[in-house]
Amino acid sequence: MVETGAGSAGDDKMPRTERGRRTRRTILDAAAAEFGEKGFHEGSISGITRRAGVALGSFYTYFDSKDAVFRALVADMSAQVRDHVAPAIRGAEGQIAAERAGLLEFIRFVRAHKEIYRIIDEAEFVDPASFRLHYSTTAERIAARLRAAADRGEVSGEVSEVHAWAIMGMNVFLGLRYGVWAEDRAPEDVADAVATLLARGMVGSR
């Protein structure tokens, strides 16, 4: 779930006009609400169109099926997270600050879009390829950042894919705990604790 860029929406039909793009956006937002509240199996196309305020025929202009809109939604939510956190990461000075900024913005995003966890979790069973892509692309982006930071001498030259997946996993569960389950700690405090962990480890000075 953290800053990612899951791939194409699959077999949905991309609109060519601004009006079409707005309608598709409305349908995706309605699908997020429908699946976020009811889950994939209980959610329905008719429920999506009611929430979106569009005719059933309009739905099929952009998506072939419930599976297709769900697949598109997973990719869309991944892109939303990526686009939300990327400016903060780019604007940070140093890799530890960048990871702190990414986590901070991710938690803020999750608090405003709690449905993302239910939707991504269901993707493991509804569309496993989208589920794997969601996390693998996130890890690839983190790994690329770490390698670049290692080249600049900001982090250890021994960083690897393992470190990228560890950071991603940490962020995913911190988002769940402090973004979805409860908002009982400031996101800045969580991000500060993680930045300290990344910078100093858990042993500290002796």
MARDOFI-812703 format. One record per residue (C-alpha): residue number from 1; y negated, z, x. Coordinates in nm, 2 decimals, padded with zeros to 4 digits. Layout:
N
NUM, Y, Z, X
...
***
This chain:
206
1, 00.00, 00.00, 00.00
2, -00.25, 00.04, 00.27
3, -00.47, -00.24, 00.39
4, -00.26, -00.55, 00.35
5, -00.25, -00.91, 00.26
6, 00.06, -00.98, 00.07
7, 00.12, -01.35, 00.03
8, 00.07, -01.60, -00.25
9, 00.11, -01.52, -00.61
10, 00.42, -01.74, -00.64
11, 00.45, -01.96, -00.94
12, 00.13, -01.88, -01.12
13, -00.12, -02.16, -01.16
14, -00.44, -02.12, -00.97
15, -00.75, -02.22, -01.17
16, -01.00, -02.47, -01.03
17, -01.31, -02.36, -01.23
18, -01.52, -02.05, -01.22
19, -01.45, -01.98, -01.58
20, -01.08, -02.02, -01.52
21, -01.10, -01.78, -01.22
22, -01.28, -01.52, -01.44
23, -01.01, -01.55, -01.71
24, -00.73, -01.51, -01.46
25, -00.91, -01.21, -01.32
26, -00.93, -01.06, -01.66
27, -00.56, -01.11, -01.72
28, -00.47, -00.96, -01.39
29, -00.69, -00.65, -01.46
30, -00.52, -00.62, -01.80
31, -00.18, -00.65, -01.64
32, -00.26, -00.37, -01.40
33, -00.35, -00.15, -01.69
34, -00.04, -00.25, -01.89
35, 00.21, -00.21, -01.61
36, 00.03, 00.09, -01.47
37, 00.06, 00.27, -01.80
38, 00.40, 00.14, -01.93
39, 00.58, 00.01, -01.63
40, 00.72, -00.34, -01.59
41, 01.01, -00.32, -01.83
42, 00.81, -00.16, -02.12
43, 00.50, -00.36, -02.06
44, 00.47, -00.69, -02.24
45, 00.28, -01.02, -02.23
46, 00.14, -00.94, -02.57
47, 00.02, -00.61, -02.45
48, -00.16, -00.78, -02.16
49, -00.33, -01.04, -02.38
50, -00.45, -00.77, -02.62
51, -00.60, -00.57, -02.33
52, -00.75, -00.89, -02.19
53, -00.88, -01.01, -02.52
54, -00.73, -01.36, -02.47
55, -00.49, -01.57, -02.67
56, -00.13, -01.60, -02.58
57, -00.18, -01.96, -02.48
58, -00.44, -01.86, -02.23
59, -00.19, -01.64, -02.06
60, 00.05, -01.93, -02.01
61, -00.23, -02.14, -01.87
62, -00.22, -01.92, -01.57
63, 00.12, -01.76, -01.56
64, 00.47, -01.88, -01.65
65, 00.62, -01.55, -01.74
66, 00.59, -01.17, -01.72
67, 00.77, -01.18, -01.38
68, 00.51, -01.43, -01.26
69, 00.21, -01.22, -01.35
70, 00.37, -00.91, -01.20
71, 00.43, -01.10, -00.88
72, 00.07, -01.22, -00.88
73, -00.05, -00.87, -00.95
74, 00.13, -00.72, -00.65
75, -00.03, -00.98, -00.42
76, -00.36, -00.93, -00.58
77, -00.36, -00.55, -00.54
78, -00.26, -00.59, -00.18
79, -00.55, -00.82, -00.13
80, -00.78, -00.58, -00.30
81, -00.68, -00.30, -00.07
82, -00.72, -00.52, 00.23
83, -01.06, -00.64, 00.13
84, -01.18, -00.28, 00.04
85, -01.08, -00.12, 00.37
86, -01.14, -00.41, 00.62
87, -01.52, -00.38, 00.65
88, -01.49, -00.01, 00.73
89, -01.23, -00.08, 00.99
90, -01.43, -00.36, 01.15
91, -01.74, -00.14, 01.16
92, -01.58, 00.15, 01.33
93, -01.63, 00.22, 01.70
94, -01.30, 00.27, 01.87
95, -00.95, 00.25, 01.74
96, -00.91, 00.61, 01.63
97, -01.23, 00.58, 01.43
98, -01.10, 00.26, 01.28
99, -00.78, 00.42, 01.16
100, -00.98, 00.71, 01.02
101, -01.21, 00.47, 00.84
102, -00.92, 00.27, 00.70
103, -00.74, 00.58, 00.57
104, -01.06, 00.72, 00.42
105, -01.14, 00.40, 00.23
106, -00.77, 00.37, 00.12
107, -00.77, 00.71, -00.04
108, -01.10, 00.63, -00.21
109, -00.95, 00.31, -00.34
110, -00.64, 00.48, -00.47
111, -00.84, 00.74, -00.66
112, -01.00, 00.46, -00.85
113, -00.68, 00.26, -00.89
114, -00.40, 00.51, -00.93
115, -00.18, 00.25, -01.10
116, -00.12, 00.08, -00.77
117, 00.16, 00.32, -00.67
118, 00.36, 00.27, -00.99
119, 00.32, -00.11, -00.96
120, 00.41, -00.14, -00.59
121, 00.70, 00.10, -00.63
122, 00.84, -00.10, -00.92
123, 00.81, -00.42, -00.72
124, 01.10, -00.29, -00.50
125, 01.33, -00.36, -00.80
126, 01.14, -00.63, -01.00
127, 01.05, -00.85, -00.70
128, 01.19, -00.72, -00.37
129, 01.04, -01.00, -00.17
130, 00.69, -00.90, -00.28
131, 00.76, -00.54, -00.21
132, 00.88, -00.61, 00.15
133, 00.59, -00.85, 00.21
134, 00.34, -00.59, 00.09
135, 00.45, -00.34, 00.36
136, 00.55, -00.58, 00.63
137, 00.21, -00.75, 00.63
138, 00.04, -00.41, 00.64
139, 00.24, -00.31, 00.94
140, 00.17, -00.64, 01.11
141, -00.20, -00.59, 01.07
142, -00.19, -00.23, 01.20
143, 00.03, -00.34, 01.50
144, -00.22, -00.62, 01.58
145, -00.50, -00.36, 01.58
146, -00.31, -00.13, 01.80
147, -00.22, -00.40, 02.05
148, -00.59, -00.51, 02.07
149, -00.69, -00.15, 02.12
150, -00.43, -00.11, 02.40
151, -00.57, -00.42, 02.57
152, -00.92, -00.26, 02.55
153, -00.77, 00.06, 02.70
154, -00.85, 00.27, 02.39
155, -00.49, 00.37, 02.32
156, -00.16, 00.38, 02.51
157, -00.02, 00.06, 02.63
158, 00.31, 00.17, 02.49
159, 00.21, 00.12, 02.13
160, 00.47, -00.08, 01.93
161, 00.58, -00.18, 01.59
162, 00.72, 00.17, 01.55
163, 00.38, 00.32, 01.58
164, 00.24, 00.07, 01.32
165, 00.50, 00.16, 01.07
166, 00.45, 00.53, 01.13
167, 00.08, 00.51, 01.07
168, 00.14, 00.30, 00.76
169, 00.40, 00.55, 00.62
170, 00.16, 00.84, 00.69
171, -00.12, 00.67, 00.51
172, 00.10, 00.57, 00.21
173, 00.21, 00.93, 00.15
174, -00.14, 01.08, 00.21
175, -00.27, 00.83, -00.05
176, 00.00, 00.95, -00.29
177, -00.07, 01.32, -00.23
178, -00.45, 01.32, -00.22
179, -00.52, 01.01, -00.42
180, -00.27, 01.01, -00.71
181, -00.11, 01.36, -00.74
182, -00.43, 01.56, -00.69
183, -00.78, 01.53, -00.57
184, -00.80, 01.88, -00.43
185, -00.92, 01.79, -00.08
186, -01.20, 01.57, 00.03
187, -01.09, 01.23, 00.16
188, -01.31, 01.29, 00.46
189, -01.12, 01.60, 00.55
190, -00.78, 01.42, 00.52
191, -00.91, 01.14, 00.74
192, -01.05, 01.38, 01.00
193, -00.71, 01.56, 01.02
194, -00.53, 01.24, 01.08
195, -00.78, 01.11, 01.34
196, -00.73, 01.44, 01.53
197, -00.35, 01.39, 01.51
198, -00.37, 01.04, 01.63
199, -00.61, 01.13, 01.92
200, -00.44, 01.45, 02.04
201, -00.09, 01.46, 01.90
202, 00.06, 01.78, 01.76
203, 00.12, 01.97, 02.09
204, -00.25, 02.00, 02.20
205, -00.36, 02.16, 02.52
206, -00.16, 02.44, 02.67
***
